[in-house]
């Protein structure tokens, strides 16, 4: 029963005992339950800390991986790697200290971080030391190798000894370098013998000790090749004298060669006989040819031969060449006197015909052809990369960092800042600031930026370009028409006033005859006459250009020496590109090519373009010819790719008038008619280019790109086009893994 706020339970003594036991048991259960709940919280915290420490380990491992990548990207900064790691760990420690965590987790975190930072710091120090040592060793090896390449074997040995003494190179590695230098000395001696006395060297190599039989055979082969080069150079010199009209005797020919060069001596004598044959002399002596010749010379004088103009030497060499062919002594002497007056800067147009032509030009009835030109401003050159890093390092002895800083400003179109920094950098270079000699254009362009009292206006004209290949070719054709019409006018005047002193004939009467000729002989009529002249010239094969059909590309040293003497090598290449069998004309000229060489390259490009359109008018009507200056940019690179440049061999003009895989073009060129047409193109392009010699591309060993279906190569086709032999029969070669890529890097 229940009374008030207290409960009274009436039960027996046994029942009360059972209830007491139950309460006691319940107390123990509650105590155990409390212990279990406490253990669950502790376990949860432990698992949480394990997860956080795993995250920390992953985070620090990622930090180390990123730092490894940073070290790899800056091997030259190895000396700063250890300090960089310390700075990074200090920053990371501050970052971790700012995080919210329990005291237990923080203790664990700090302990692990300290251990990780120290251990990985030791690893970074080791890697930095290894990298610095490797850099030092590589630098020493680079210096040793560079001196060896330059032929300074004593200097190379001295650097080896120093590196071994300072512990930068092991004794065995040093011995290996010295053995390489010993081999280099021996090879240098062999090379000097080959260059200085190739005939004696070939005999000496029979008994001289060599490392291997193959080395002996190679040296003998090089001696024979040098003999061939010496003979070809002597042959070219003799042939030039013969072409110039000299009466070269057998004794003079023999003296020009080594006594052992019996074949070369015989070939030179045979060339003299062939050159002086009746066919060539008969053509020159023809009255029609002489009339045209003298008209062409008069026309050139009427255009104005200005000794101050950039094209004077080109004009002068052309007049000299043509004057030598004039058979009438009085006419030839008059032309020589006119040229002498031009050399002094005097006005030359004082003959009757010259006065008529000059007046016709003034009143517009017969204007002198003019070249279409384009003025290029400083700003345009700067926009096209003339202050890029590669170009600056090619020209000036500045550091890559200095060049990169100027390049960066120029690329951001901050031209004034870029030019100012260029001027400051160059003027601070001690001694000669140039890496190499500058071309005339480079002197004008960079000189204006570097040495002027103030920067030129970027709107100022930096250079005048002479137009596209088509424009230059059209100008040459116009000049030819002008010359032919002038010859006809001269012939008409001589016929109309036969026996009279033309200087005493009234100018009006001379002009009346000239106008009559111009009414009858319009441009189309003149062009028809010139086309017939071209056909006749192809039949006779009497072309005017200098070629060495058996000579390949000269050595770099020879090309440098020849260039200084205004002798230029033109390589009769052909193009090639994977998957592109037909390619329009593309010619690569040296940066400092003289005007006559540039003019010849443009005429060649245009004439070859015309030939492309003749043999396949439907598919090649949209072709464009290009004349590219070596070192200029090769289009705009794709995203992520580096800028590429057109690079020809130094001091070489590369004629890429067609592709070796161009079936229609090559089949035509392999005919006699095709050969004559190609030679005529060379004659038009380079006949008046003083000092230009057209030769074979590549070498006897490397024959250049090949058409795998026919076996035709650049060398084999060039030999046919430049030589007098019939084309060699070619058979298809077995397929190769791939067709050569575009061969424009050389």
C-alpha positions as CSV (number, residue, x, y, z in Angstrom):
1,X,0.0,0.0,0.0
2,X,1.2,3.5,-0.6
3,X,1.0,6.3,1.9
4,X,2.0,10.0,1.5
5,X,5.4,10.6,-0.2
6,X,7.0,7.4,1.0
7,X,6.5,4.0,-0.2
8,X,6.1,1.2,2.1
9,X,6.5,-2.2,0.8
10,X,5.3,-5.1,2.8
11,X,7.3,-8.2,1.8
12,X,8.9,-11.2,3.4
13,X,12.5,-11.3,4.4
14,X,13.5,-13.6,1.4
15,X,11.8,-11.3,-1.0
16,X,13.7,-8.3,0.4
17,X,17.0,-10.1,0.1
18,X,16.3,-10.8,-3.6
19,X,15.5,-7.2,-4.2
20,X,18.7,-6.1,-2.5
21,X,20.7,-8.4,-4.7
22,X,19.0,-7.0,-7.8
23,X,19.8,-3.4,-6.9
24,X,23.5,-4.4,-6.2
25,X,23.7,-6.1,-9.6
26,X,22.2,-3.1,-11.3
27,X,24.8,-0.9,-9.8
28,X,27.6,-3.0,-11.1
29,X,26.0,-3.0,-14.6
30,X,25.8,0.8,-14.6
31,X,29.4,1.0,-13.5
32,X,30.5,-1.3,-16.4
33,X,28.4,0.6,-18.9
34,X,30.1,3.9,-17.9
35,X,33.5,2.3,-18.5
36,X,32.6,1.1,-21.9
37,X,31.3,4.5,-23.0
38,X,34.5,6.1,-21.9
39,X,36.6,3.6,-23.9
40,X,34.5,4.2,-27.0
41,X,35.3,8.0,-27.0
42,X,39.1,7.3,-26.5
43,X,39.1,4.9,-29.5
44,X,37.3,7.4,-31.7
45,X,39.9,10.1,-30.9
46,X,42.7,7.7,-31.7
47,X,41.3,6.7,-35.0
48,X,40.8,10.4,-35.9
49,X,44.4,11.2,-35.1
50,X,45.6,8.3,-37.2
51,X,43.6,9.7,-40.2
52,X,45.0,13.2,-39.7
53,X,48.6,11.9,-39.5
54,X,48.0,10.0,-42.7
55,X,46.8,13.2,-44.4
56,X,49.8,15.1,-43.1
57,X,52.2,12.4,-44.4
58,X,50.5,12.6,-47.9
59,X,50.6,16.4,-47.8
60,X,54.3,16.5,-46.9
61,X,55.1,13.9,-49.5
62,X,53.3,16.0,-52.1
63,X,55.3,19.1,-51.0
64,X,58.5,17.2,-51.4
65,X,57.5,16.0,-54.9
66,X,56.7,19.5,-56.0
67,X,60.0,20.7,-54.7
68,X,61.8,18.0,-56.6
69,X,60.2,19.2,-59.8
70,X,61.3,22.8,-58.9
71,X,64.9,21.6,-58.4
72,X,64.8,19.7,-61.7
73,X,63.7,22.8,-63.6
74,X,66.5,24.9,-62.2
75,X,69.7,22.7,-62.1
76,X,71.9,25.8,-62.2
77,X,70.4,27.1,-58.9
78,X,71.4,24.0,-56.9
79,X,73.4,26.2,-54.5
80,X,70.1,27.7,-53.2
81,X,68.2,24.4,-53.0
82,X,68.9,23.7,-49.3
83,X,68.0,27.2,-48.1
84,X,64.9,27.0,-50.3
85,X,63.8,23.8,-48.5
86,X,64.4,25.4,-45.1
87,X,62.2,28.4,-46.1
88,X,59.5,26.1,-47.4
89,X,59.5,24.0,-44.2
90,X,59.3,27.2,-42.1
91,X,56.3,28.3,-44.1
92,X,54.7,24.9,-43.8
93,X,55.3,24.8,-40.0
94,X,53.5,28.2,-39.6
95,X,50.7,26.9,-41.7
96,X,50.3,23.8,-39.5
97,X,50.6,25.8,-36.3
98,X,47.6,27.8,-37.4
99,X,45.4,24.7,-37.7
100,X,42.9,23.7,-35.0
101,X,43.7,20.3,-33.4
102,X,43.8,18.5,-30.0
103,X,46.9,18.7,-27.9
104,X,47.7,15.0,-28.5
105,X,47.4,15.4,-32.3
106,X,49.5,18.6,-32.2
107,X,52.3,16.7,-30.3
108,X,52.2,13.9,-32.8
109,X,52.1,16.3,-35.8
110,X,55.1,18.4,-34.6
111,X,57.1,15.3,-33.8
112,X,56.5,13.8,-37.3
113,X,57.0,17.2,-39.1
114,X,60.4,17.7,-37.3
115,X,61.6,14.3,-38.3
116,X,60.3,14.7,-41.9
117,X,61.8,18.1,-42.4
118,X,65.3,17.1,-41.1
119,X,65.4,13.8,-43.0
120,X,64.3,15.3,-46.3
121,X,66.6,18.3,-45.8
122,X,69.5,15.9,-45.7
123,X,68.2,14.4,-49.0
124,X,67.9,17.9,-50.6
125,X,71.4,18.8,-49.5
126,X,72.8,15.6,-51.0
127,X,71.0,16.1,-54.3
128,X,72.2,19.8,-54.4
129,X,75.8,18.7,-53.8
130,X,75.6,16.0,-56.4
131,X,74.1,18.4,-58.9
132,X,76.7,21.1,-58.3
133,X,79.4,18.6,-58.7
134,X,77.9,17.2,-61.9
135,X,77.5,20.7,-63.3
136,X,81.1,21.5,-62.5
137,X,82.3,18.2,-64.1
138,X,80.1,18.8,-67.1
139,X,81.5,22.3,-67.5
140,X,85.0,21.1,-67.3
141,X,84.3,18.4,-69.9
142,X,82.7,21.0,-72.2
143,X,85.7,23.2,-72.0
144,X,88.1,20.3,-72.6
145,X,86.0,19.1,-75.6
146,X,85.6,22.7,-77.0
147,X,89.4,23.2,-76.9
148,X,89.9,19.8,-78.6
149,X,87.4,20.8,-81.4
150,X,89.3,24.0,-81.9
151,X,92.5,22.1,-82.2
152,X,94.0,23.4,-79.0
153,X,95.1,20.0,-77.7
154,X,97.7,21.4,-75.2
155,X,95.1,23.6,-73.7
156,X,92.7,20.7,-73.5
157,X,95.3,18.5,-71.8
158,X,96.1,21.4,-69.3
159,X,92.4,21.5,-68.3
160,X,92.3,17.7,-67.9
161,X,95.3,17.9,-65.5
162,X,93.7,20.7,-63.5
163,X,90.3,18.8,-63.3
164,X,92.0,15.6,-62.0
165,X,94.1,17.6,-59.5
166,X,91.0,19.3,-58.1
167,X,89.0,16.1,-57.9
168,X,86.5,17.1,-60.6
169,X,87.5,14.2,-62.8
170,X,88.7,10.7,-62.0
171,X,92.2,9.6,-63.2
172,X,90.6,7.1,-65.6
173,X,88.3,9.7,-67.1
174,X,91.3,12.1,-67.4
175,X,93.3,9.4,-69.2
176,X,90.4,8.9,-71.6
177,X,90.3,12.6,-72.4
178,X,94.1,12.7,-73.0
179,X,93.9,9.7,-75.3
180,X,91.2,11.5,-77.3
181,X,93.5,14.6,-77.5
182,X,96.3,12.4,-78.8
183,X,94.1,11.0,-81.5
184,X,93.0,14.6,-82.3
185,X,96.6,15.7,-82.7
186,X,97.3,12.8,-85.0
187,X,94.2,13.5,-87.1
188,X,95.1,17.2,-87.2
189,X,98.5,16.4,-88.6
190,X,96.8,14.1,-91.2
191,X,94.3,16.9,-92.1
192,X,97.1,19.4,-92.5
193,X,99.0,17.1,-94.8
194,X,95.9,16.6,-96.9
195,X,95.2,20.3,-97.2
196,X,98.8,21.5,-97.7
197,X,100.1,18.8,-100.0
198,X,97.4,16.3,-101.0
199,X,99.6,14.6,-103.7
200,X,102.5,14.0,-101.3
201,X,100.1,13.0,-98.5
202,X,98.6,10.2,-100.6
203,X,102.0,8.6,-101.0
204,X,103.0,9.2,-97.4
205,X,99.9,7.5,-96.1
206,X,101.1,4.2,-97.6
207,X,103.8,3.9,-94.9
208,X,102.5,6.1,-92.1
209,X,101.3,4.2,-89.0
210,X,97.4,4.2,-88.6
211,X,95.3,2.8,-85.9
212,X,93.3,0.6,-88.3
213,X,93.4,-0.3,-92.0
214,X,90.1,1.5,-92.4
215,X,91.6,4.8,-91.0
216,X,94.4,4.5,-93.6
217,X,91.9,4.0,-96.4
218,X,89.9,7.0,-95.2
219,X,92.9,9.3,-95.1
220,X,93.9,8.2,-98.6
221,X,90.4,8.8,-99.8
222,X,90.4,12.3,-98.3
223,X,93.7,13.1,-99.9
224,X,92.3,12.1,-103.3
225,X,89.2,14.2,-102.7
226,X,91.5,17.2,-101.8
227,X,93.4,16.6,-105.0
228,X,90.2,16.7,-106.9
229,X,89.2,20.0,-105.2
230,X,92.6,21.6,-106.0
231,X,92.2,20.5,-109.6
232,X,88.7,21.8,-109.8
233,X,89.7,25.2,-108.4
234,X,92.6,25.4,-110.9
235,X,90.2,24.3,-113.7
236,X,87.7,27.0,-112.8
237,X,90.4,29.7,-112.8
238,X,91.8,28.6,-116.2
239,X,88.3,28.3,-117.7
240,X,87.4,31.8,-116.4
241,X,90.4,33.2,-118.2
242,X,89.4,31.4,-121.4
243,X,85.9,32.7,-121.1
244,X,87.3,36.2,-120.6
245,X,88.9,36.0,-124.0
246,X,92.5,35.3,-122.9
247,X,94.8,33.2,-125.1
248,X,95.8,30.7,-122.5
249,X,98.7,28.5,-123.7
250,X,99.3,24.8,-123.0
251,X,102.3,25.8,-120.9
252,X,100.1,28.1,-118.7
253,X,97.6,25.4,-118.3
254,X,100.3,22.9,-117.2
255,X,101.7,25.4,-114.7
256,X,98.3,25.8,-113.0
257,X,98.2,22.1,-112.0
258,X,100.3,19.6,-110.2
259,X,102.3,17.4,-112.6
260,X,100.3,14.4,-111.5
261,X,97.0,16.0,-112.6
262,X,97.3,14.8,-116.2
263,X,93.6,14.3,-116.7
264,X,92.7,17.8,-115.4
265,X,95.3,19.3,-117.7
266,X,93.9,17.4,-120.7
267,X,90.3,18.5,-119.7
268,X,91.3,22.2,-119.6
269,X,93.0,22.0,-123.0
270,X,89.8,20.3,-124.4
271,X,87.6,23.0,-122.8
272,X,89.7,25.7,-124.5
273,X,89.2,24.0,-127.8
274,X,85.5,23.5,-127.3
275,X,84.9,27.1,-126.1
276,X,86.7,28.5,-129.1
277,X,84.7,26.5,-131.6
278,X,83.1,28.1,-134.6
279,X,79.5,27.8,-133.2
280,X,80.1,30.2,-130.3
281,X,82.2,32.7,-132.4
282,X,79.7,32.5,-135.3
283,X,76.8,33.5,-133.0
284,X,78.6,36.4,-131.5
285,X,79.7,37.6,-135.0
286,X,76.2,37.6,-136.4
287,X,75.1,41.2,-137.4
288,X,71.7,40.6,-135.8
289,X,73.3,39.6,-132.5
290,X,75.8,42.6,-132.6
291,X,72.9,45.0,-133.3
292,X,70.9,43.7,-130.4
293,X,74.0,43.7,-128.2
294,X,74.9,47.3,-128.8
295,X,71.2,48.4,-128.4
296,X,71.1,46.6,-125.0
297,X,74.3,48.4,-123.9
298,X,73.0,51.8,-125.0
299,X,69.7,51.1,-123.2
300,X,71.6,50.3,-120.0
301,X,73.5,53.6,-120.2
302,X,70.3,55.5,-121.0
303,X,68.7,54.2,-117.8
304,X,71.4,56.0,-115.9
305,X,74.5,54.3,-114.5
306,X,75.0,56.0,-111.2
307,X,78.1,55.2,-109.3
308,X,76.4,56.1,-106.0
309,X,73.5,53.6,-106.4
310,X,73.5,50.3,-104.6
311,X,73.1,48.4,-107.9
312,X,76.1,50.1,-109.7
313,X,78.4,47.1,-109.5
314,X,75.7,44.9,-110.9
315,X,75.0,47.3,-113.8
316,X,78.7,47.7,-114.4
317,X,79.5,44.0,-114.5
318,X,76.7,43.4,-117.0
319,X,78.0,46.2,-119.3
320,X,81.6,44.9,-119.1
321,X,80.4,41.4,-120.0
322,X,78.4,42.6,-122.9
323,X,81.1,45.0,-124.1
324,X,83.6,42.2,-124.4
325,X,81.3,40.6,-127.0
326,X,81.2,43.7,-129.3
327,X,83.3,42.8,-132.4
328,X,83.6,46.4,-133.8
329,X,86.7,47.9,-132.2
330,X,85.5,51.5,-132.4
331,X,82.1,50.7,-130.8
332,X,83.8,48.6,-128.1
333,X,86.2,51.4,-127.3
334,X,83.4,54.0,-127.1
335,X,81.5,51.8,-124.7
336,X,84.7,51.5,-122.6
337,X,85.1,55.3,-122.6
338,X,81.4,55.7,-121.5
339,X,81.9,53.3,-118.7
340,X,85.1,55.1,-117.6
341,X,83.0,58.3,-117.4
342,X,80.3,56.5,-115.4
343,X,83.0,55.4,-112.9
344,X,83.9,59.1,-112.4
345,X,80.2,59.9,-111.7
346,X,79.8,61.8,-115.0
347,X,76.6,61.8,-117.1
348,X,77.1,59.2,-119.9
349,X,74.0,59.6,-122.2
350,X,75.7,61.8,-124.8
351,X,75.6,59.6,-127.9
352,X,72.9,60.2,-130.5
353,X,70.9,57.0,-129.5
354,X,71.4,57.7,-125.8
355,X,70.0,61.2,-126.3
356,X,67.0,59.9,-128.2
357,X,66.2,57.3,-125.5
358,X,66.7,59.8,-122.7
359,X,64.3,62.2,-124.3
360,X,61.8,59.4,-125.0
361,X,61.9,58.5,-121.3
362,X,61.4,62.2,-120.3
363,X,58.3,62.7,-122.5
364,X,56.9,59.3,-121.7
365,X,56.9,57.8,-125.2
366,X,59.4,55.1,-124.2
367,X,59.8,55.2,-120.4
368,X,62.7,53.3,-118.8
369,X,61.4,50.3,-116.8
370,X,61.4,50.9,-113.0
371,X,61.5,48.4,-110.2
372,X,58.5,48.3,-107.9
373,X,59.9,48.8,-104.4
374,X,58.6,48.8,-100.9
375,X,59.8,50.8,-97.9
376,X,59.9,48.8,-94.7
377,X,59.8,50.8,-91.4
378,X,61.7,50.1,-88.2
379,X,58.5,49.2,-86.6
380,X,57.7,46.4,-89.1
381,X,61.2,44.8,-88.5
382,X,60.7,45.0,-84.8
383,X,57.3,43.3,-85.1
384,X,58.9,40.5,-87.1
385,X,61.3,39.5,-84.4
386,X,64.5,41.4,-85.3
387,X,65.2,41.7,-81.5
388,X,64.5,38.1,-80.6
389,X,66.8,36.3,-78.3
390,X,68.3,34.0,-80.9
391,X,69.1,36.8,-83.3
392,X,70.7,39.0,-80.7
393,X,73.0,36.2,-79.4
394,X,74.0,35.5,-83.0
395,X,75.1,39.1,-83.4
396,X,76.3,40.4,-80.0
397,X,78.4,39.1,-77.2
398,X,75.7,39.5,-74.6
399,X,74.4,37.0,-72.1
400,X,71.3,34.9,-72.7
401,X,69.6,36.7,-69.9
402,X,70.3,40.1,-71.4
403,X,69.1,38.9,-74.8
404,X,65.9,37.4,-73.2
405,X,65.1,40.7,-71.4
406,X,65.3,42.6,-74.7
407,X,63.3,40.0,-76.5
408,X,60.6,40.1,-73.8
409,X,60.2,43.9,-74.2
410,X,60.1,43.6,-78.0
411,X,57.5,40.8,-77.8
412,X,55.3,42.9,-75.6
413,X,55.5,45.7,-78.3
414,X,57.5,47.9,-75.9
415,X,59.8,48.8,-78.8
416,X,61.3,52.0,-77.4
417,X,62.2,50.2,-74.1
418,X,63.6,47.2,-76.0
419,X,65.8,49.5,-78.3
420,X,67.0,51.5,-75.3
421,X,68.0,48.4,-73.4
422,X,69.7,47.0,-76.5
423,X,71.7,50.2,-76.9
424,X,72.7,50.2,-73.2
425,X,73.6,46.5,-73.2
426,X,75.8,46.7,-76.4
427,X,77.6,49.9,-75.2
428,X,78.5,48.2,-71.9
429,X,80.1,45.2,-73.6
430,X,83.9,45.5,-73.3
431,X,86.0,45.2,-76.5
432,X,84.4,44.2,-79.7
433,X,80.7,43.7,-79.1
434,X,80.0,41.7,-82.3
435,X,80.0,37.9,-82.6
436,X,80.5,38.1,-86.4
437,X,80.7,40.6,-89.2
438,X,77.4,42.4,-90.0
439,X,75.8,42.5,-93.4
440,X,75.2,45.9,-94.9
441,X,71.5,45.7,-93.9
442,X,72.4,44.7,-90.3
443,X,74.9,47.6,-90.1
444,X,72.2,50.1,-91.1
445,X,69.4,48.6,-89.0
446,X,71.1,47.7,-85.7
447,X,73.6,50.6,-86.1
448,X,70.7,53.0,-86.2
449,X,69.4,51.6,-82.9
450,X,72.7,51.2,-81.1
451,X,75.0,54.1,-82.2
452,X,72.6,56.9,-83.0
453,X,72.5,59.9,-80.6
454,X,68.8,59.2,-80.2
455,X,66.6,56.3,-81.2
456,X,65.3,56.5,-84.8
457,X,61.5,57.1,-85.3
458,X,59.9,53.7,-85.5
459,X,58.0,55.1,-88.5
460,X,61.3,55.7,-90.3
461,X,62.2,53.6,-93.3
462,X,64.8,51.1,-92.3
463,X,65.2,49.2,-95.6
464,X,63.8,49.3,-99.1
465,X,62.7,45.9,-100.4
466,X,62.9,45.3,-104.2
467,X,59.6,43.5,-104.5
468,X,58.3,39.9,-105.0
469,X,59.9,37.4,-107.4
470,X,57.2,38.1,-109.9
471,X,57.7,41.8,-109.7
472,X,61.5,41.5,-110.1
473,X,61.1,39.1,-113.0
474,X,58.6,41.4,-114.7
475,X,61.0,44.2,-114.3
476,X,63.8,42.2,-116.0
477,X,61.4,41.2,-118.8
478,X,60.5,44.9,-119.3
479,X,64.2,45.8,-119.4
480,X,64.7,43.1,-122.0
481,X,61.9,44.5,-124.1
482,X,63.3,47.9,-123.7
483,X,66.7,46.8,-124.8
484,X,65.4,45.0,-127.8
485,X,63.3,47.9,-128.9
486,X,66.4,50.2,-128.4
487,X,68.4,47.9,-130.7
488,X,65.8,48.1,-133.4
489,X,65.7,51.9,-133.0
490,X,69.5,52.0,-133.4
491,X,69.4,49.8,-136.5
492,X,66.6,52.0,-138.0
493,X,68.6,55.2,-137.3
494,X,71.7,53.8,-138.8
495,X,69.8,52.7,-141.9
496,X,68.0,56.0,-142.3
497,X,71.1,58.2,-141.9
498,X,73.7,55.8,-143.4
499,X,77.0,57.6,-144.0
500,X,76.1,60.6,-142.0
501,X,77.6,61.8,-138.7
502,X,74.7,61.2,-136.3
503,X,75.9,63.8,-133.9
504,X,75.1,66.4,-136.6
505,X,71.6,65.0,-137.5
506,X,68.9,67.2,-135.9
507,X,67.4,65.6,-132.8
508,X,63.9,66.0,-134.1
509,X,64.7,63.8,-137.1
510,X,66.2,61.1,-134.8
511,X,63.1,61.3,-132.7
512,X,60.8,60.9,-135.7
513,X,62.6,57.6,-136.7
514,X,62.3,56.4,-133.1
515,X,58.6,57.1,-132.9
516,X,58.1,55.2,-136.2
517,X,59.8,52.2,-134.7
518,X,57.7,52.4,-131.5
519,X,54.5,52.5,-133.5
520,X,55.3,49.3,-135.4
521,X,57.1,47.3,-132.7
522,X,54.7,47.2,-129.7
523,X,55.4,45.1,-126.6
524,X,53.7,42.0,-128.0
525,X,55.7,42.2,-131.3
526,X,59.0,42.6,-129.3
527,X,58.1,39.7,-127.0
528,X,57.5,37.5,-130.0
529,X,61.0,38.3,-131.2
530,X,62.5,37.6,-127.8
531,X,60.7,34.3,-127.5
532,X,62.2,33.3,-130.8
533,X,65.6,34.4,-129.6
534,X,65.1,32.2,-126.5
535,X,64.2,29.2,-128.6
536,X,67.2,29.7,-130.8
537,X,69.4,30.1,-127.7
538,X,68.1,26.8,-126.3
539,X,68.9,25.1,-129.5
540,X,72.5,26.3,-129.6
541,X,73.0,25.8,-125.8
542,X,75.1,28.9,-125.6
543,X,74.1,30.1,-122.1
544,X,75.8,32.6,-119.9
545,X,76.4,31.6,-116.3
546,X,79.2,30.0,-114.3
547,X,78.8,26.5,-113.1
548,X,80.9,23.7,-111.7
549,X,79.0,20.5,-112.7
550,X,81.3,18.2,-110.8
551,X,81.8,20.3,-107.7
552,X,79.8,19.9,-104.5
553,X,79.4,22.4,-101.7
554,X,82.8,23.9,-100.6
555,X,83.9,23.7,-97.0
556,X,82.8,26.4,-94.6
557,X,86.3,27.9,-94.5
558,X,86.4,28.1,-98.3
559,X,82.9,29.7,-98.4
560,X,83.9,32.3,-95.8
561,X,87.1,33.1,-97.8
562,X,85.2,33.2,-101.1
563,X,82.5,35.4,-99.7
564,X,85.1,38.0,-98.6
565,X,86.3,37.9,-102.2
566,X,82.7,38.4,-103.5
567,X,82.5,34.8,-104.8
568,X,79.1,33.2,-104.1
569,X,78.1,29.5,-104.2
570,X,74.6,28.7,-105.5
571,X,73.5,25.1,-104.7
572,X,71.3,23.4,-107.3
573,X,69.1,21.7,-104.7
574,X,65.6,20.2,-105.0
575,X,63.0,20.2,-102.3
576,X,61.3,17.3,-100.5
577,X,58.5,17.0,-98.0
578,X,56.7,14.0,-96.5
579,X,53.3,13.6,-98.2
580,X,53.7,16.6,-100.5
581,X,55.1,15.5,-103.8
582,X,54.7,18.8,-105.6
583,X,56.1,22.0,-104.0
584,X,56.3,25.6,-105.5
585,X,59.7,27.3,-105.9
586,X,61.3,28.3,-102.6
587,X,64.8,29.8,-102.6
588,X,66.8,30.4,-99.4
589,X,69.4,33.2,-99.6
590,X,72.1,34.3,-97.1
591,X,71.3,37.2,-94.7
592,X,73.9,39.4,-96.2
593,X,73.3,38.4,-99.9
594,X,74.4,41.2,-102.3
595,X,71.8,42.8,-104.6
596,X,72.9,40.9,-107.7
597,X,72.5,37.6,-105.8
598,X,69.1,38.6,-104.5
599,X,68.0,39.7,-107.9
600,X,69.2,36.4,-109.4
601,X,67.3,34.4,-106.7
602,X,64.1,36.2,-107.4
603,X,64.4,35.8,-111.2
604,X,65.1,32.1,-110.8
605,X,62.0,31.8,-108.5
606,X,59.8,33.6,-110.9
607,X,61.0,31.7,-114.0
608,X,60.6,28.4,-112.2
609,X,57.1,29.4,-111.2
610,X,56.3,30.1,-114.8
611,X,57.6,26.7,-115.8
612,X,55.5,25.0,-113.1
613,X,52.4,26.7,-114.5
614,X,53.3,25.7,-118.1
615,X,53.7,22.0,-117.3
616,X,50.5,21.7,-115.2
617,X,48.4,24.9,-115.6
618,X,45.3,23.5,-114.0
619,X,46.7,22.3,-110.7
620,X,49.5,24.9,-110.3
621,X,47.7,28.1,-111.3
622,X,47.6,29.3,-107.7
623,X,51.3,28.5,-106.9
624,X,53.4,31.3,-105.4
625,X,57.2,31.5,-105.4
626,X,59.1,32.5,-102.3
627,X,62.6,33.9,-101.7
628,X,63.4,33.4,-98.0
629,X,66.3,35.0,-96.1
630,X,68.1,32.5,-94.0
631,X,67.3,33.1,-90.3
632,X,63.8,34.5,-90.8
633,X,60.8,33.0,-89.0
634,X,59.1,29.9,-90.5
635,X,55.5,30.9,-90.0
636,X,53.7,31.2,-86.7
637,X,54.2,28.2,-84.3
638,X,51.3,26.2,-83.0
639,X,50.4,26.6,-79.3
640,X,53.0,24.9,-77.2
641,X,55.6,24.6,-80.0
642,X,58.8,26.6,-80.4
643,X,59.4,29.1,-83.1
644,X,61.2,27.6,-86.1
645,X,63.4,29.4,-88.5
646,X,64.5,29.1,-92.2
647,X,68.1,28.1,-92.0
648,X,70.3,27.6,-95.0
649,X,74.0,26.8,-94.9
650,X,76.2,29.8,-94.2
651,X,77.1,31.8,-97.4
652,X,75.1,29.4,-99.7
653,X,72.1,30.2,-101.9
654,X,69.8,27.2,-102.0
655,X,67.7,26.7,-105.2
656,X,64.6,24.8,-104.3
657,X,62.8,25.3,-107.5
658,X,60.9,22.0,-107.5
659,X,60.5,18.8,-105.5
660,X,62.5,15.7,-106.4
661,X,59.2,13.8,-106.1
662,X,57.5,16.1,-108.6
663,X,56.9,13.6,-111.5
664,X,55.9,16.0,-114.2
665,X,58.6,18.5,-113.5
666,X,61.4,15.9,-113.1
667,X,60.4,14.0,-116.2
668,X,60.5,17.2,-118.2
669,X,63.9,18.3,-116.8
670,X,65.3,14.9,-117.7
671,X,64.7,15.6,-121.3
672,X,67.2,17.6,-123.5
673,X,64.5,20.2,-123.9
674,X,64.0,20.4,-120.2
675,X,67.7,20.7,-119.5
676,X,68.0,23.5,-122.1
677,X,65.1,25.3,-120.5
678,X,66.5,25.0,-117.0
679,X,70.0,26.2,-118.1
680,X,68.4,29.2,-119.8
681,X,66.6,30.0,-116.5
682,X,70.0,29.9,-114.7
683,X,71.5,32.1,-117.4
684,X,68.7,34.7,-117.0
685,X,68.9,34.6,-113.2
686,X,72.7,34.4,-112.6
687,X,74.3,35.4,-115.9
688,X,74.9,38.9,-114.6
689,X,75.4,38.0,-111.0
690,X,79.1,38.7,-110.6
691,X,80.9,36.0,-108.7
692,X,78.0,33.5,-108.5
693,X,78.9,29.9,-109.2
694,X,76.2,27.2,-109.5
695,X,77.3,23.8,-108.2
696,X,76.1,20.4,-107.0
697,X,74.2,20.1,-103.7
698,X,75.3,17.9,-100.8
699,X,78.2,15.5,-101.3
700,X,79.1,12.3,-103.2
701,X,78.2,10.3,-100.1
702,X,75.0,12.2,-99.2
703,X,73.1,12.6,-102.4
704,X,70.2,14.5,-100.8
705,X,66.5,13.7,-101.0
706,X,65.5,10.8,-103.2
707,X,62.4,9.8,-105.2
708,X,62.1,6.2,-104.1
709,X,60.0,5.2,-107.1
710,X,62.6,6.3,-109.6
711,X,65.9,6.4,-107.7
712,X,66.4,10.1,-108.8
713,X,68.3,12.1,-106.2
714,X,69.1,15.8,-105.8
715,X,72.7,15.1,-106.8
716,X,72.0,12.9,-109.8
717,X,69.5,15.3,-111.3
718,X,71.8,18.3,-110.7
719,X,74.6,16.5,-112.4
720,X,72.4,16.0,-115.4
721,X,71.1,19.6,-115.5
722,X,74.6,21.2,-115.0
723,X,76.7,18.7,-116.9
724,X,77.0,17.7,-120.5
725,X,76.5,13.9,-120.1
726,X,73.3,12.0,-120.9
727,X,71.2,11.2,-117.8
728,X,72.1,7.9,-116.1
729,X,69.5,5.2,-116.2
730,X,67.8,4.9,-112.8
731,X,65.8,2.1,-111.3
732,X,63.3,2.2,-108.5
733,X,64.8,1.5,-105.1
734,X,63.2,-0.5,-102.4
735,X,60.8,1.4,-100.2
736,X,62.3,3.0,-97.1
737,X,60.6,3.4,-93.8
738,X,59.7,7.1,-94.5
739,X,60.1,9.9,-97.0
740,X,62.4,12.7,-95.8
741,X,60.7,15.6,-94.0
742,X,60.8,19.1,-95.5
743,X,64.5,19.7,-96.1
744,X,64.8,23.4,-95.3
745,X,67.0,23.3,-92.2
746,X,70.2,22.2,-94.0
